[in-house]
Amino acid sequence: MRFEPGATVTLFTLGGLLNDLEELLGPKVDVVEDSPRMRADFREEVERDIRRVA
């Protein structure tokens, strides 16, 4: 997930997004912010599981 520069993203923001996506899509989802600080091994795992919706 990428957010607009300067956007205020809190745990409440992410929790609400998670609930909305699960309600709309059906299955359980994970919300992960795309960050350059993400560990390489975790990034690889996320990229293997990614499903684009839009």
Secondary structure, 3 states (H helix, E strand, C coil): CCCCCCCCCCHHHHHHHHHHHHHHHCCCCCCCCCCCCCCHHHHHHHHHHCCCCC
